[in-house]
Amino acid sequence: MPAMPSLPPRPSLPSLHRRGNKAVPDSSPRIPVPTARAIVDCAVYVDGSRLPGRFTHTSAIAEVRARGEGFVWVGLHAPDDRQMNAIAQCYDLHELMVEDTVHAHQRPKLERYDDVAFLVLRTVKYVEHESVTTANEIVESGEIMVMVGRDFVITVRHGEHSGLAGVRQRLEDNPEQLALGPSAVLHAVADHVVDEYLAVTDSIERDVDGMEEEVFSPHHHVPIENIYLLKREVVELRRSVTPLSTPLARLVQEPSVPKSVRRYLRDVQDHHTTVAERISEYDEVLSSLVDAALARVTMQQNLDMRKISSWVAIAAVPTMVAGIYGMNFD
């Protein structure tokens, strides 16, 4: 019996990252890409001022160490393994840091590898929408990683809405703050992220208030699934925001951070606490709205049953009379 021909191998599918019910193909490059492609900006700062000229990640740190003063700020966007390893070799970064920055999807945390602090922050963005549906997300999330050394700071961001160009520009416009060194950049990034949290919670509050008005309005019917969908987004927001409380608490006690910067970080911590409390309140309100909507549905069902029972009773009387007089009596 002749041998069966072998089947061609099935093509492999790209790996997927999921968030809720959405699937996004893995965008990792399949061919080597120059490290410079991942670098958004690279600059040398001395005494709070940016040095003129263009620097690579290698020439920048060489310039700082030759001068014996100042620091480098390298900004990266979604680097791959090869690109991040090139940065790590130049700045002597720990391999676990490299792994976290490449693969992302990390919880907010603060870790220290030798003399380098590593902070992970989750970014959030409110997406404008007309109504709450399963087809859209109200809150989109991304990540920013900050690596702070003695004479450098490296920021890595994932997500299109987590740009730091504005943060860099504000710092460059404030040389006195920038002169505090890499820790000043750490504070500025954390402050920017928490300010975005506040903006998102303001928008979520409007959604919750609108949902509350509709639930208790006699002229509107709000599907319970819409409340659940909004609650899901609030839960996603809480997962991104709340875990940052521990890293911030550690930062304000970190001896390597100058006292002048720690004072600013305490302000960031206070704002974060306010955000976390507001998110918890929204979650509780939405839980109450679910109960209220269920009670309203139950009440409406009871009213419908009473109407049906009344009409059945009314219809039963003539039926009974007709049945009696329709009998044959002797």
Contacts in CASP RR format, 6 or more apart in sequence:
PFRMAT RR
TARGET T0000
AUTHOR 0000-0000-0000
METHOD contacts of the structure
MODEL  1
MPAMPSLPPRPSLPSLHRRGNKAVPDSSPRIPVPTARAIVDCAVYVDGSR
LPGRFTHTSAIAEVRARGEGFVWVGLHAPDDRQMNAIAQCYDLHELMVED
TVHAHQRPKLERYDDVAFLVLRTVKYVEHESVTTANEIVESGEIMVMVGR
DFVITVRHGEHSGLAGVRQRLEDNPEQLALGPSAVLHAVADHVVDEYLAV
TDSIERDVDGMEEEVFSPHHHVPIENIYLLKREVVELRRSVTPLSTPLAR
LVQEPSVPKSVRRYLRDVQDHHTTVAERISEYDEVLSSLVDAALARVTMQ
QNLDMRKISSWVAIAAVPTMVAGIYGMNFD
14 25 0 8 1.000
14 26 0 8 1.000
15 25 0 8 1.000
15 26 0 8 1.000
16 23 0 8 1.000
16 24 0 8 1.000
16 25 0 8 1.000
16 26 0 8 1.000
17 23 0 8 1.000
17 24 0 8 1.000
17 26 0 8 1.000
17 105 0 8 1.000
18 24 0 8 1.000
19 137 0 8 1.000
19 141 0 8 1.000
21 134 0 8 1.000
22 137 0 8 1.000
27 78 0 8 1.000
28 80 0 8 1.000
29 80 0 8 1.000
32 82 0 8 1.000
33 80 0 8 1.000
33 82 0 8 1.000
33 83 0 8 1.000
34 83 0 8 1.000
35 57 0 8 1.000
35 79 0 8 1.000
35 82 0 8 1.000
35 83 0 8 1.000
35 86 0 8 1.000
35 87 0 8 1.000
36 56 0 8 1.000
37 83 0 8 1.000
38 76 0 8 1.000
38 77 0 8 1.000
38 78 0 8 1.000
38 79 0 8 1.000
38 80 0 8 1.000
38 83 0 8 1.000
38 84 0 8 1.000
39 56 0 8 1.000
39 57 0 8 1.000
39 74 0 8 1.000
39 75 0 8 1.000
39 76 0 8 1.000
40 75 0 8 1.000
40 76 0 8 1.000
40 77 0 8 1.000
40 164 0 8 1.000
40 165 0 8 1.000
41 73 0 8 1.000
41 74 0 8 1.000
41 75 0 8 1.000
41 165 0 8 1.000
41 168 0 8 1.000
42 55 0 8 1.000
42 56 0 8 1.000
42 57 0 8 1.000
42 60 0 8 1.000
42 72 0 8 1.000
42 73 0 8 1.000
42 74 0 8 1.000
42 75 0 8 1.000
43 50 0 8 1.000
43 51 0 8 1.000
43 55 0 8 1.000
43 60 0 8 1.000
43 72 0 8 1.000
43 73 0 8 1.000
43 168 0 8 1.000
44 50 0 8 1.000
44 51 0 8 1.000
44 55 0 8 1.000
44 60 0 8 1.000
44 63 0 8 1.000
44 64 0 8 1.000
44 70 0 8 1.000
44 71 0 8 1.000
44 72 0 8 1.000
45 51 0 8 1.000
45 70 0 8 1.000
45 71 0 8 1.000
45 72 0 8 1.000
45 73 0 8 1.000
45 178 0 8 1.000
45 181 0 8 1.000
46 67 0 8 1.000
46 69 0 8 1.000
46 70 0 8 1.000
47 69 0 8 1.000
47 70 0 8 1.000
47 175 0 8 1.000
47 179 0 8 1.000
48 175 0 8 1.000
48 176 0 8 1.000
48 178 0 8 1.000
48 179 0 8 1.000
48 181 0 8 1.000
49 175 0 8 1.000
49 178 0 8 1.000
50 172 0 8 1.000
51 63 0 8 1.000
55 63 0 8 1.000
55 72 0 8 1.000
57 72 0 8 1.000
57 74 0 8 1.000
57 86 0 8 1.000
57 87 0 8 1.000
57 90 0 8 1.000
57 91 0 8 1.000
58 90 0 8 1.000
60 72 0 8 1.000
60 74 0 8 1.000
61 72 0 8 1.000
61 90 0 8 1.000
61 91 0 8 1.000
61 151 0 8 1.000
61 152 0 8 1.000
63 72 0 8 1.000
64 70 0 8 1.000
64 71 0 8 1.000
64 72 0 8 1.000
64 151 0 8 1.000
64 152 0 8 1.000
65 151 0 8 1.000
68 151 0 8 1.000
70 151 0 8 1.000
70 181 0 8 1.000
71 151 0 8 1.000
71 152 0 8 1.000
71 153 0 8 1.000
71 181 0 8 1.000
71 182 0 8 1.000
72 151 0 8 1.000
72 152 0 8 1.000
72 153 0 8 1.000
73 152 0 8 1.000
73 153 0 8 1.000
73 154 0 8 1.000
73 155 0 8 1.000
73 168 0 8 1.000
73 182 0 8 1.000
73 185 0 8 1.000
74 87 0 8 1.000
74 152 0 8 1.000
74 153 0 8 1.000
74 154 0 8 1.000
74 155 0 8 1.000
75 154 0 8 1.000
75 155 0 8 1.000
75 156 0 8 1.000
75 157 0 8 1.000
75 164 0 8 1.000
76 83 0 8 1.000
76 84 0 8 1.000
76 87 0 8 1.000
76 101 0 8 1.000
76 154 0 8 1.000
76 155 0 8 1.000
76 156 0 8 1.000
76 157 0 8 1.000
77 156 0 8 1.000
77 157 0 8 1.000
77 158 0 8 1.000
78 156 0 8 1.000
78 157 0 8 1.000
78 158 0 8 1.000
78 159 0 8 1.000
79 87 0 8 1.000
79 101 0 8 1.000
79 102 0 8 1.000
79 156 0 8 1.000
80 102 0 8 1.000
81 98 0 8 1.000
81 102 0 8 1.000
84 98 0 8 1.000
84 101 0 8 1.000
84 102 0 8 1.000
84 156 0 8 1.000
85 98 0 8 1.000
87 93 0 8 1.000
87 154 0 8 1.000
88 94 0 8 1.000
88 95 0 8 1.000
88 97 0 8 1.000
88 98 0 8 1.000
91 147 0 8 1.000
91 152 0 8 1.000
91 154 0 8 1.000
93 113 0 8 1.000
93 116 0 8 1.000
93 147 0 8 1.000
93 154 0 8 1.000
94 113 0 8 1.000
94 114 0 8 1.000
94 116 0 8 1.000
96 113 0 8 1.000
97 111 0 8 1.000
97 113 0 8 1.000
97 116 0 8 1.000
97 118 0 8 1.000
97 147 0 8 1.000
100 106 0 8 1.000
100 118 0 8 1.000
100 120 0 8 1.000
100 145 0 8 1.000
101 145 0 8 1.000
101 147 0 8 1.000
101 156 0 8 1.000
104 142 0 8 1.000
104 143 0 8 1.000
104 158 0 8 1.000
105 143 0 8 1.000
106 120 0 8 1.000
106 143 0 8 1.000
106 145 0 8 1.000
107 120 0 8 1.000
107 122 0 8 1.000
107 243 0 8 1.000
108 120 0 8 1.000
108 121 0 8 1.000
108 122 0 8 1.000
108 240 0 8 1.000
108 243 0 8 1.000
108 244 0 8 1.000
108 246 0 8 1.000
108 247 0 8 1.000
109 118 0 8 1.000
109 119 0 8 1.000
109 120 0 8 1.000
109 243 0 8 1.000
109 246 0 8 1.000
109 247 0 8 1.000
110 117 0 8 1.000
110 118 0 8 1.000
110 119 0 8 1.000
110 120 0 8 1.000
110 246 0 8 1.000
110 247 0 8 1.000
110 250 0 8 1.000
110 251 0 8 1.000
111 117 0 8 1.000
111 118 0 8 1.000
112 118 0 8 1.000
115 149 0 8 1.000
115 150 0 8 1.000
115 256 0 8 1.000
116 147 0 8 1.000
116 148 0 8 1.000
116 149 0 8 1.000
117 146 0 8 1.000
117 147 0 8 1.000
117 148 0 8 1.000
117 149 0 8 1.000
117 186 0 8 1.000
117 254 0 8 1.000
117 256 0 8 1.000
118 145 0 8 1.000
118 146 0 8 1.000
118 147 0 8 1.000
118 148 0 8 1.000
119 145 0 8 1.000
119 146 0 8 1.000
119 148 0 8 1.000
119 186 0 8 1.000
119 190 0 8 1.000
119 247 0 8 1.000
119 251 0 8 1.000
120 143 0 8 1.000
120 144 0 8 1.000
120 145 0 8 1.000
120 247 0 8 1.000
121 143 0 8 1.000
121 144 0 8 1.000
121 145 0 8 1.000
121 146 0 8 1.000
121 189 0 8 1.000
121 190 0 8 1.000
121 193 0 8 1.000
121 244 0 8 1.000
122 141 0 8 1.000
122 142 0 8 1.000
122 143 0 8 1.000
122 193 0 8 1.000
122 240 0 8 1.000
122 241 0 8 1.000
122 243 0 8 1.000
122 244 0 8 1.000
123 141 0 8 1.000
123 142 0 8 1.000
123 143 0 8 1.000
123 144 0 8 1.000
123 157 0 8 1.000
123 159 0 8 1.000
123 161 0 8 1.000
123 162 0 8 1.000
123 193 0 8 1.000
123 196 0 8 1.000
123 240 0 8 1.000
124 139 0 8 1.000
124 140 0 8 1.000
124 141 0 8 1.000
124 142 0 8 1.000
124 196 0 8 1.000
124 197 0 8 1.000
124 200 0 8 1.000
124 237 0 8 1.000
124 240 0 8 1.000
124 241 0 8 1.000
125 139 0 8 1.000
125 140 0 8 1.000
125 141 0 8 1.000
125 161 0 8 1.000
125 196 0 8 1.000
125 200 0 8 1.000
126 138 0 8 1.000
126 139 0 8 1.000
126 199 0 8 1.000
126 200 0 8 1.000
126 203 0 8 1.000
126 204 0 8 1.000
127 136 0 8 1.000
127 137 0 8 1.000
127 138 0 8 1.000
127 139 0 8 1.000
127 140 0 8 1.000
129 136 0 8 1.000
129 138 0 8 1.000
131 226 0 8 1.000
132 138 0 8 1.000
132 207 0 8 1.000
132 211 0 8 1.000
132 226 0 8 1.000
132 229 0 8 1.000
132 230 0 8 1.000
133 226 0 8 1.000
133 229 0 8 1.000
134 229 0 8 1.000
137 233 0 8 1.000
138 204 0 8 1.000
138 207 0 8 1.000
138 230 0 8 1.000
138 233 0 8 1.000
139 200 0 8 1.000
139 204 0 8 1.000
139 233 0 8 1.000
139 236 0 8 1.000
139 237 0 8 1.000
139 240 0 8 1.000
140 161 0 8 1.000
141 236 0 8 1.000
141 240 0 8 1.000
142 157 0 8 1.000
142 158 0 8 1.000
142 159 0 8 1.000
142 161 0 8 1.000
142 162 0 8 1.000
143 157 0 8 1.000
143 158 0 8 1.000
143 159 0 8 1.000
143 162 0 8 1.000
144 155 0 8 1.000
144 156 0 8 1.000
144 157 0 8 1.000
144 158 0 8 1.000
144 162 0 8 1.000
144 164 0 8 1.000
144 189 0 8 1.000
144 193 0 8 1.000
145 155 0 8 1.000
145 156 0 8 1.000
145 157 0 8 1.000
146 153 0 8 1.000
146 154 0 8 1.000
146 155 0 8 1.000
146 156 0 8 1.000
146 185 0 8 1.000
146 186 0 8 1.000
146 189 0 8 1.000
146 190 0 8 1.000
147 153 0 8 1.000
147 154 0 8 1.000
147 155 0 8 1.000
147 156 0 8 1.000
148 182 0 8 1.000
148 183 0 8 1.000
148 185 0 8 1.000
148 186 0 8 1.000
149 182 0 8 1.000
150 182 0 8 1.000
151 182 0 8 1.000
152 182 0 8 1.000
153 182 0 8 1.000
153 185 0 8 1.000
153 186 0 8 1.000
155 164 0 8 1.000
155 185 0 8 1.000
155 189 0 8 1.000
157 163 0 8 1.000
157 164 0 8 1.000
164 189 0 8 1.000
164 192 0 8 1.000
166 192 0 8 1.000
167 188 0 8 1.000
167 189 0 8 1.000
167 192 0 8 1.000
170 188 0 8 1.000
171 177 0 8 1.000
171 178 0 8 1.000
171 184 0 8 1.000
171 185 0 8 1.000
171 188 0 8 1.000
172 178 0 8 1.000
177 184 0 8 1.000
177 188 0 8 1.000
178 184 0 8 1.000
178 185 0 8 1.000
180 258 0 8 1.000
180 260 0 8 1.000
180 261 0 8 1.000
183 256 0 8 1.000
183 257 0 8 1.000
183 258 0 8 1.000
183 261 0 8 1.000
184 261 0 8 1.000
186 251 0 8 1.000
186 257 0 8 1.000
186 261 0 8 1.000
187 261 0 8 1.000
187 264 0 8 1.000
187 265 0 8 1.000
187 268 0 8 1.000
190 248 0 8 1.000
190 251 0 8 1.000
190 265 0 8 1.000
190 268 0 8 1.000
191 264 0 8 1.000
191 267 0 8 1.000
191 268 0 8 1.000
191 271 0 8 1.000
194 244 0 8 1.000
194 268 0 8 1.000
194 271 0 8 1.000
194 272 0 8 1.000
194 275 0 8 1.000
195 271 0 8 1.000
197 241 0 8 1.000
197 271 0 8 1.000
197 272 0 8 1.000
197 275 0 8 1.000
198 271 0 8 1.000
198 274 0 8 1.000
198 275 0 8 1.000
200 237 0 8 1.000
201 237 0 8 1.000
201 275 0 8 1.000
201 278 0 8 1.000
201 279 0 8 1.000
201 282 0 8 1.000
204 233 0 8 1.000
204 234 0 8 1.000
204 237 0 8 1.000
204 279 0 8 1.000
204 282 0 8 1.000
205 278 0 8 1.000
205 282 0 8 1.000
207 230 0 8 1.000
208 230 0 8 1.000
208 234 0 8 1.000
208 282 0 8 1.000
208 285 0 8 1.000
208 286 0 8 1.000
211 222 0 8 1.000
211 226 0 8 1.000
211 227 0 8 1.000
211 230 0 8 1.000
211 286 0 8 1.000
211 289 0 8 1.000
212 285 0 8 1.000
212 289 0 8 1.000
214 220 0 8 1.000
214 222 0 8 1.000
215 222 0 8 1.000
215 227 0 8 1.000
215 289 0 8 1.000
215 292 0 8 1.000
215 293 0 8 1.000
215 296 0 8 1.000
216 292 0 8 1.000
222 293 0 8 1.000
224 290 0 8 1.000
224 293 0 8 1.000
224 294 0 8 1.000
224 297 0 8 1.000
227 286 0 8 1.000
227 289 0 8 1.000
227 290 0 8 1.000
227 293 0 8 1.000
228 290 0 8 1.000
230 286 0 8 1.000
231 283 0 8 1.000
231 286 0 8 1.000
231 287 0 8 1.000
231 290 0 8 1.000
234 279 0 8 1.000
234 282 0 8 1.000
234 283 0 8 1.000
234 286 0 8 1.000
235 283 0 8 1.000
237 279 0 8 1.000
238 276 0 8 1.000
238 279 0 8 1.000
238 280 0 8 1.000
238 283 0 8 1.000
241 272 0 8 1.000
241 275 0 8 1.000
241 276 0 8 1.000
241 279 0 8 1.000
242 276 0 8 1.000
242 279 0 8 1.000
244 272 0 8 1.000
245 269 0 8 1.000
245 272 0 8 1.000
245 273 0 8 1.000
245 276 0 8 1.000
248 265 0 8 1.000
248 268 0 8 1.000
248 269 0 8 1.000
248 272 0 8 1.000
249 269 0 8 1.000
251 257 0 8 1.000
251 262 0 8 1.000
251 265 0 8 1.000
251 269 0 8 1.000
252 262 0 8 1.000
252 265 0 8 1.000
252 266 0 8 1.000
252 269 0 8 1.000
253 262 0 8 1.000
254 262 0 8 1.000
257 265 0 8 1.000
END
